[in-house]
Amino acid sequence: MSFVNDLGFTDTNANGSANIDINDSSPFINNSGTMNNSGNINAPPNVPNYHHPIATIFHVLFKVAAILVYLFGNFIFGLGFIMTFILSILMISFDFWTTKNVTGRLLVGLRWWNQVMEDGTNVWYFETAPKTFRPHQMESLIFWMGLYINPLVWLVFFLSSLLSLNFNWLIITVIALALAFANIYGYYKCNSKDKNASHTNIARNYIGSTIVKKAASSFM
């Protein structure tokens, strides 16, 4: 037996993992604005082409900010390694939290999380929006592009730091890659059993297959 609590998370007594659908009345979906007949939140009057323009912006903003701070914080802005390290980790953490808890559920109707039970075991949840939810095609494309391209950029930084034996900067890239791949795995598990996604699956599969092919070819 499972139910959605006031925060939009699912409570259950089951162990293991769960792939479940979220109730239409859950804050998982209806957390701002009004719900239209397709199950999506109506866009603001001044932005008719996007359902969630602010979420879309921040999905990209934190990723770009982390990369820019890493690249230019020390050498151009003169922040020094310590301040650059702190700001980079903050931006990477903001991006991880935003992608995991906000943009995933708003832009593509997916969310993953885990809950520690009373006996100390972890229960992992891979949640999908109701069947009536239809993500905006461009928002879905931006979400999956950001999700897959971001770790590729950090992988380049990782290899550069590793080859130059610059282990201080290597720490930042390892943290960025770990959090990025955690989101990729979580949303892959969600989307692999998502019965609602049509163009969402197309966008994910196209971007994912293209990036994997390019990454594989670069190491051959």
Summary of the structure (lengths in Angstrom):
residues: 220
radius of gyration: 18.7
end to end distance: 49.2
largest distance: 56.0
contacts: 660
relative contact order: 0.14
helix: 55%
strand: 12%
